[in-house]
Amino acid sequence: MGANTAIEWTDMTWSPWEGCQKVGPGCDHCYAESMNRWLRHGENWGPGAPRRVYSDAHWEKPVRWNDAAAKAGQYRKVFPSVCDPFDNAAPDGQRERFARLIRETPHLVWMLLTKRIGNAGAMLADMFPQGTPENVWLGATIVNQEEADRDIRKLVDAPASVRFLSMEPLLGPVNLYDWIGPWGSPGELQAPPMIDGIFVGGESGRGARPIHPAWVRSLRDQCHAAGVNFHFKQWGEWAPGNSCAGNDLIERDRRNIRSGFFDYNDHWNAHGPNPFRQTMDRIGKRKAGRELDGQLHDDFPPIIAVNE
């Protein structure tokens, strides 16, 4: 965990502590849990498990990164990758220490992503009594429509100047109309979107579930219509194939490629529900890549400059 990261939507990874526990379907194949199991024998994961507290040397890294970014006149995005910043089981005093660090590093954009967005409002108020700094981006993980309907309002109500959704692993179609619009008729005054950026991705690693291309295209088109930043991070282990057949998702081995047929009901088709099937090939994250219909989508919310 440090300056170099393979995570496409951040510059660096750094966490104030290590450890968490599963809270929803997006957690089923958590990479951070797997890493903790490999490095720490799983001692920091699960209900009642103690979170790992890091050394002072670990806490000094972001200060050095901030100084280098300020000297270069840049801003660097940092993602806490092996914890949830709004975990109820955070080690005593570490969230307060993290808040002090965020205030001391204005040239670092802290991407605070959580699966516990219901905790974020109150905890941010405790962390920052004078208001959440502008170098905090607050994000909620949303993997399906149920989570969108339940959690996006909590994100919108939380005290942050930049809000984003991490829709990875995307496990179903999601309609964001209520949160990003557009609303009304052409030419009418439009309310601004409540979400500043959407990050979408498929799942990687052992047991990865495929992401249907129609789900991704729908979110791309919704963001384009509303003027919201759209970032497609990855297909994950499964890439779209070239043929259609079958019912349900069926896996088979052929020439070392595992393929399947994916049924999906397109609820936003102009002519009504339109069931169709998409072949997906399990070829690995690197080969699957990040292109959607031949294009990369790398939009980010704009960074708000600090007062010099």
C-alpha positions as CSV (number, residue, x, y, z in Angstrom):
1,M,0.0,0.0,0.0
2,G,1.6,3.2,-1.1
3,A,2.5,5.5,-4.0
4,N,2.2,2.9,-6.7
5,T,-1.2,1.4,-7.3
6,A,-3.0,-0.6,-10.0
7,I,-6.3,1.0,-9.1
8,E,-7.3,3.0,-12.1
9,W,-9.2,5.8,-10.5
10,T,-6.7,6.9,-7.9
11,D,-3.0,8.0,-7.8
12,M,-2.1,6.4,-4.4
13,T,-3.5,4.1,-1.8
14,W,-3.1,4.6,1.9
15,S,-5.3,3.6,4.8
16,P,-5.5,4.8,8.4
17,W,-6.1,1.3,9.6
18,E,-6.6,-2.2,8.2
19,G,-9.6,-4.5,8.5
20,C,-13.3,-4.6,7.9
21,Q,-16.2,-7.1,7.6
22,K,-18.8,-7.9,5.0
23,V,-22.0,-5.8,4.9
24,G,-23.5,-6.6,1.5
25,P,-23.3,-8.5,-1.8
26,G,-20.5,-6.2,-3.1
27,C,-18.3,-7.6,-0.4
28,D,-18.6,-11.2,-1.4
29,H,-15.2,-11.4,-3.0
30,C,-13.4,-8.6,-1.3
31,Y,-9.8,-8.2,-2.5
32,A,-8.8,-6.5,0.8
33,E,-10.1,-9.4,2.8
34,S,-8.1,-11.8,0.6
35,M,-5.0,-9.7,1.1
36,N,-5.4,-9.6,4.8
37,R,-5.9,-13.3,4.9
38,W,-2.7,-13.8,3.0
39,L,-0.6,-11.3,5.0
40,R,-2.2,-11.4,8.4
41,H,-4.0,-14.8,8.4
42,G,-7.3,-12.9,8.4
43,E,-6.8,-11.6,11.9
44,N,-8.3,-8.2,11.0
45,W,-11.4,-9.3,9.2
46,G,-14.9,-10.2,10.3
47,P,-17.2,-9.5,13.2
48,G,-15.3,-8.7,16.3
49,A,-11.9,-8.8,14.7
50,P,-9.5,-6.1,15.8
51,R,-8.5,-3.6,13.2
52,R,-4.7,-3.3,12.5
53,V,-3.1,0.0,13.7
54,Y,-0.2,1.2,11.6
55,S,3.1,2.7,12.7
56,D,4.1,6.4,12.8
57,A,6.3,5.9,9.8
58,H,3.2,4.8,7.8
59,W,1.4,8.0,8.9
60,E,4.3,10.2,7.7
61,K,3.9,9.1,4.1
62,P,0.9,11.2,3.1
63,V,2.7,14.3,4.6
64,R,5.6,13.7,2.3
65,W,3.3,13.1,-0.7
66,N,1.4,16.4,0.1
67,D,4.7,18.4,0.3
68,A,5.8,17.0,-3.1
69,A,2.5,17.7,-4.7
70,A,2.4,21.3,-3.3
71,K,5.9,21.9,-4.6
72,A,4.9,20.7,-8.0
73,G,1.7,22.6,-8.0
74,Q,-0.4,19.4,-8.3
75,Y,-3.1,17.5,-6.5
76,R,-2.9,13.7,-6.0
77,K,-5.8,11.4,-5.3
78,V,-5.5,9.0,-2.4
79,F,-7.8,6.1,-1.7
80,P,-8.0,4.2,1.7
81,S,-8.1,0.8,0.1
82,V,-8.0,-1.7,3.0
83,C,-10.5,-0.2,5.4
84,D,-13.9,1.6,5.5
85,P,-13.3,5.1,6.9
86,F,-16.8,5.0,8.6
87,D,-16.4,1.6,10.2
88,N,-18.0,1.4,13.6
89,A,-15.1,-0.8,14.7
90,A,-12.4,1.7,13.8
91,P,-9.6,1.6,16.4
92,D,-9.9,4.2,19.2
93,G,-8.6,7.6,18.2
94,Q,-7.6,6.6,14.7
95,R,-10.5,8.4,12.9
96,E,-9.7,11.6,14.7
97,R,-6.1,11.2,13.8
98,F,-7.1,10.6,10.2
99,A,-9.1,13.9,10.3
100,R,-6.1,15.8,11.4
101,L,-4.0,14.3,8.6
102,I,-6.6,15.2,6.0
103,R,-6.6,18.8,7.2
104,E,-2.7,18.8,7.1
105,T,-2.6,17.6,3.5
106,P,-4.6,20.0,1.3
107,H,-2.9,18.9,-1.9
108,L,-4.1,15.3,-1.4
109,V,-7.7,14.6,-2.5
110,W,-9.0,12.0,-0.1
111,M,-11.4,9.6,-1.8
112,L,-13.4,8.3,1.2
113,L,-15.4,5.4,-0.2
114,T,-17.7,3.6,2.2
115,K,-20.2,0.8,2.2
116,R,-21.6,2.3,5.4
117,I,-22.8,5.6,4.0
118,G,-25.4,5.8,6.8
119,N,-22.6,6.5,9.2
120,A,-20.9,9.1,7.1
121,G,-22.9,12.2,8.0
122,A,-22.5,12.0,11.7
123,M,-18.9,10.8,11.6
124,L,-17.8,13.6,9.2
125,A,-19.4,16.1,11.5
126,D,-17.4,14.7,14.4
127,M,-14.2,14.6,12.4
128,F,-14.6,18.1,11.0
129,P,-16.7,20.4,13.4
130,Q,-15.8,23.4,11.2
131,G,-17.1,21.6,8.0
132,T,-15.7,18.9,5.8
133,P,-12.6,20.1,3.9
134,E,-12.9,20.5,0.1
135,N,-10.1,17.9,-0.4
136,V,-12.5,15.2,0.8
137,W,-14.5,13.3,-1.9
138,L,-17.2,11.2,-0.3
139,G,-18.3,8.1,-2.1
140,A,-20.8,5.3,-1.6
141,T,-20.6,1.8,-3.0
142,I,-23.7,1.0,-5.0
143,V,-23.9,-2.4,-6.7
144,N,-27.6,-2.7,-7.6
145,Q,-30.9,-0.8,-7.7
146,E,-31.8,-1.8,-4.1
147,E,-28.7,-0.2,-2.8
148,A,-29.2,2.9,-5.0
149,D,-32.7,3.4,-3.6
150,R,-31.6,2.8,-0.1
151,D,-28.2,4.6,0.1
152,I,-27.9,7.5,-2.4
153,R,-30.1,9.8,-0.3
154,K,-27.7,9.2,2.6
155,L,-24.8,10.2,0.4
156,V,-26.6,13.4,-0.8
157,D,-27.4,14.4,2.7
158,A,-23.8,14.0,4.0
159,P,-21.6,17.1,4.4
160,A,-19.2,16.9,1.4
161,S,-18.5,19.2,-1.6
162,V,-17.8,16.3,-4.0
163,R,-19.9,13.1,-4.0
164,F,-19.4,10.0,-6.1
165,L,-20.7,6.5,-6.6
166,S,-18.4,3.5,-6.9
167,M,-20.5,1.0,-8.8
168,E,-18.1,-1.9,-8.6
169,P,-18.8,-4.8,-8.8
170,L,-21.9,-3.8,-10.7
171,L,-24.3,-6.6,-10.1
172,G,-27.4,-5.4,-12.0
173,P,-29.0,-2.6,-13.9
174,V,-29.3,0.7,-12.0
175,N,-31.5,3.7,-12.9
176,L,-30.0,7.0,-11.4
177,Y,-32.7,9.3,-12.8
178,D,-33.8,10.5,-9.4
179,W,-30.2,11.6,-8.5
180,I,-28.6,12.9,-11.7
181,G,-31.5,13.7,-14.0
182,P,-32.0,15.2,-16.4
183,W,-35.4,16.5,-15.2
184,G,-38.1,18.4,-17.0
185,S,-38.4,19.2,-20.7
186,P,-35.8,20.6,-23.0
187,G,-35.3,24.3,-22.5
188,E,-36.6,24.2,-18.9
189,L,-34.4,25.2,-16.0
190,Q,-32.7,22.0,-14.8
191,A,-31.8,21.2,-11.2
192,P,-28.0,20.3,-10.9
193,P,-27.1,16.6,-10.5
194,M,-26.7,15.5,-6.9
195,I,-23.8,13.2,-7.8
196,D,-20.5,14.5,-9.2
197,G,-19.0,11.3,-10.6
198,I,-19.9,7.7,-11.4
199,F,-17.1,5.0,-11.3
200,V,-18.2,1.7,-12.8
201,G,-16.4,-1.6,-12.9
202,G,-16.7,-5.4,-13.2
203,E,-15.3,-7.8,-10.7
204,S,-11.9,-9.4,-10.8
205,G,-10.3,-12.2,-8.9
206,R,-11.5,-15.7,-7.9
207,G,-15.2,-16.2,-8.1
208,A,-15.7,-12.9,-10.1
209,R,-19.2,-12.3,-11.4
210,P,-19.7,-11.0,-14.9
211,I,-21.0,-7.5,-15.7
212,H,-23.5,-7.1,-18.5
213,P,-22.5,-4.6,-21.1
214,A,-26.0,-3.2,-21.2
215,W,-25.8,-2.2,-17.6
216,V,-22.6,-0.2,-18.3
217,R,-24.0,1.4,-21.4
218,S,-27.1,2.5,-19.6
219,L,-25.1,4.2,-16.9
220,R,-22.8,5.8,-19.5
221,D,-25.8,7.2,-21.3
222,Q,-27.5,8.4,-18.1
223,C,-24.4,10.3,-17.2
224,H,-24.0,11.8,-20.6
225,A,-27.6,13.0,-20.7
226,A,-27.1,14.6,-17.2
227,G,-23.6,16.0,-17.7
228,V,-22.2,13.8,-15.0
229,N,-18.6,12.5,-15.0
230,F,-18.5,8.9,-16.0
231,H,-15.5,6.6,-15.5
232,F,-15.4,3.0,-16.6
233,K,-12.7,1.3,-14.6
234,Q,-12.6,-2.2,-16.0
235,W,-14.6,-5.2,-17.3
236,G,-13.0,-7.4,-14.7
237,E,-12.4,-11.1,-15.3
238,W,-15.2,-11.4,-17.9
239,A,-15.2,-9.6,-21.3
240,P,-18.1,-9.4,-23.8
241,G,-18.0,-12.2,-26.3
242,N,-19.3,-12.3,-29.9
243,S,-22.3,-14.7,-30.0
244,C,-25.7,-15.1,-28.4
245,A,-27.4,-18.3,-27.3
246,G,-28.7,-20.2,-24.3
247,N,-30.6,-19.3,-21.1
248,D,-29.1,-18.2,-17.8
249,L,-25.4,-18.0,-17.1
250,I,-23.8,-21.3,-18.1
251,E,-20.0,-21.8,-17.7
252,R,-18.0,-24.1,-19.9
253,D,-14.3,-24.7,-20.6
254,R,-13.1,-24.4,-24.2
255,R,-9.5,-23.7,-25.3
256,N,-8.7,-22.5,-21.8
257,I,-11.4,-19.8,-22.0
258,R,-14.5,-20.1,-19.8
259,S,-17.5,-18.7,-21.5
260,G,-21.1,-18.1,-20.4
261,F,-24.4,-16.8,-21.6
262,F,-25.9,-13.9,-19.7
263,D,-29.6,-13.1,-19.8
264,Y,-30.7,-9.6,-18.9
265,N,-34.0,-7.7,-19.2
266,D,-33.4,-4.2,-20.5
267,H,-35.9,-2.1,-18.6
268,W,-35.1,1.1,-20.4
269,N,-35.6,-0.2,-23.9
270,A,-37.8,2.2,-25.9
271,H,-40.1,-0.6,-27.0
272,G,-40.6,-2.1,-23.6
273,P,-38.9,-5.1,-21.9
274,N,-36.5,-6.7,-24.3
275,P,-34.8,-9.9,-23.0
276,F,-31.5,-10.7,-24.7
277,R,-28.5,-12.8,-24.2
278,Q,-24.8,-11.8,-24.1
279,T,-21.9,-14.1,-24.3
280,M,-19.2,-13.4,-21.8
281,D,-15.7,-14.9,-21.9
282,R,-13.5,-15.2,-18.8
283,I,-10.2,-14.1,-20.1
284,G,-8.8,-12.2,-17.1
285,K,-8.7,-8.5,-16.1
286,R,-5.7,-7.5,-18.2
287,K,-7.0,-9.0,-21.5
288,A,-10.5,-7.8,-20.9
289,G,-9.3,-4.2,-20.6
290,R,-11.3,-1.0,-20.0
291,E,-12.8,-0.1,-23.4
292,L,-16.5,0.3,-23.8
293,D,-17.7,0.2,-27.4
294,G,-14.1,1.0,-28.5
295,Q,-13.6,4.0,-26.2
296,L,-12.0,4.7,-22.8
297,H,-14.1,6.7,-20.3
298,D,-11.8,8.5,-17.8
299,D,-13.8,11.4,-16.5
300,F,-13.3,12.7,-13.0
301,P,-15.0,15.4,-10.9
302,P,-12.9,18.6,-11.0
303,I,-10.5,19.2,-8.2
304,I,-11.2,22.3,-6.1
305,A,-7.9,24.2,-5.6
306,V,-6.9,25.2,-2.2
307,N,-6.3,28.8,-1.3
308,E,-2.6,29.5,-1.6
